[in-house]
Amino acid sequence: MKHHLAGTQKDVGACKDVTDEVKKEMLEIVVGLQQNLNKKSRLNMEEETIEASEKRKNSEASSLTNIFKRVVGTQTTINNIFKKGMREEACQAIARFFYNNVIPFNVAKSEEFIVMLDLVSRHGLGFKPPSYHEIRVK
């Protein structure tokens, strides 16, 4: 209706019966509305640009975090694989001990066997097993 009375011919035909005073008033209103619309449009574009920038920064930060997590995860996995290999080697040595000395497998279920291995592992690297004499005497 405003465009009709202002005579802008935007989406409607211009009114032929409107006075110059009303035409001028409506034109000022339409121009003001258009300026407000342009301001809002620019603000929305700026907000969208800021949001896109923040999303990109967050995306970059999260991708860096994901890369860091993958690197840390990879390192942990390498350590676990290394430890798994060490455990497998130790288990094979224990099994050979049982086989070569004809020790019954149910000994592995005994409380003393578990306590023995726990104490040896607490000692850490460099543990020297007891000698023949130390075992025989005790």
C-alpha positions in Angstrom: 0.0 0.0 0.0 2.9 2.4 0.9 4.5 1.7 -2.5 1.2 2.3 -4.2 0.7 5.7 -2.4 4.4 6.7 -2.8 4.2 6.0 -6.5 7.3 3.8 -6.6 5.6 1.2 -8.8 7.3 -1.6 -6.9 5.1 -4.6 -7.2 2.1 -2.3 -7.6 0.9 0.5 -9.8 1.2 4.1 -8.7 -1.9 5.8 -7.3 -3.2 8.6 -9.5 -5.4 10.2 -7.0 -2.9 10.8 -4.2 -1.8 14.3 -3.1 1.8 15.4 -3.4 2.0 15.7 0.4 0.9 12.1 1.0 3.0 10.9 -1.8 6.1 12.6 -0.2 5.3 11.2 3.3 4.9 7.7 1.9 8.1 8.0 -0.1 10.0 9.0 3.1 8.5 6.0 5.0 9.4 3.6 2.2 12.9 5.0 1.9 13.3 4.7 5.7 12.0 1.1 5.7 14.4 0.3 2.9 17.3 1.8 4.8 16.4 -0.2 8.0 16.1 -3.3 5.9 19.6 -2.7 4.4 21.0 -2.1 7.9 19.4 -5.3 9.2 20.7 -7.2 6.2 24.2 -5.9 6.7 24.0 -6.7 10.5 22.8 -10.2 9.6 25.6 -10.7 7.1 28.1 -9.5 9.7 26.6 -11.8 12.3 26.7 -14.7 9.9 30.3 -13.9 9.0 31.2 -13.7 12.7 29.3 -17.0 13.3 31.0 -18.6 10.4 34.4 -17.4 11.6 33.7 -18.7 15.1 32.5 -22.0 13.7 35.6 -22.2 11.6 37.8 -21.4 14.6 35.9 -24.0 16.7 36.1 -26.4 13.9 39.9 -25.8 13.6 40.3 -26.1 17.3 38.2 -29.3 17.5 40.2 -30.7 14.5 43.4 -29.9 16.3 42.0 -31.5 19.4 41.1 -34.5 17.4 44.5 -34.7 15.8 46.0 -34.4 19.3 43.8 -37.1 20.6 44.7 -39.3 17.7 48.4 -38.7 18.3 48.0 -39.4 22.0 45.8 -42.4 21.2 48.4 -43.6 18.8 51.2 -43.2 21.4 49.1 -45.1 23.9 48.4 -47.8 21.4 52.1 -48.2 20.6 52.9 -48.5 24.3 50.1 -51.1 24.7 51.4 -53.1 21.8 54.9 -52.9 23.2 53.6 -54.0 26.7 51.5 -56.7 25.0 54.6 -58.1 23.3 56.5 -58.0 26.6 53.7 -59.8 28.3 53.5 -62.4 25.6 57.2 -63.0 25.9 56.9 -63.4 29.7 54.0 -65.8 29.4 55.9 -68.0 27.0 58.9 -68.1 29.3 56.6 -69.1 32.2 54.9 -71.8 30.1 58.3 -73.2 29.0 59.3 -73.3 32.7 56.2 -75.4 33.4 56.8 -77.7 30.3 60.5 -78.3 30.8 60.2 -79.0 34.5 57.1 -81.1 34.2 55.2 -78.9 36.6 51.4 -79.5 36.7 49.4 -76.7 35.1 47.1 -76.4 38.1 50.0 -74.8 40.0 49.2 -71.7 38.0 45.9 -71.5 39.9 47.6 -71.6 43.3 47.7 -68.6 45.5 51.4 -68.9 46.1 52.2 -68.8 42.3 50.1 -65.5 42.0 51.8 -64.0 45.1 55.2 -65.0 43.8 54.7 -63.3 40.5 53.2 -60.2 42.1 56.2 -59.8 44.4 58.7 -60.3 41.5 56.9 -57.7 39.4 56.9 -55.2 42.4 60.7 -55.6 42.6 61.0 -54.5 39.0 63.9 -54.8 36.6 67.1 -56.4 37.8 65.4 -58.9 40.2 67.8 -61.8 40.7 66.0 -65.1 41.3 66.9 -67.1 44.4 69.8 -69.6 44.0 69.5 -73.4 44.3 70.8 -73.2 47.8 68.4 -70.3 48.9 65.4 -72.4 47.7 66.6 -75.6 49.2 67.4 -74.1 52.6 64.2 -72.1 53.0 
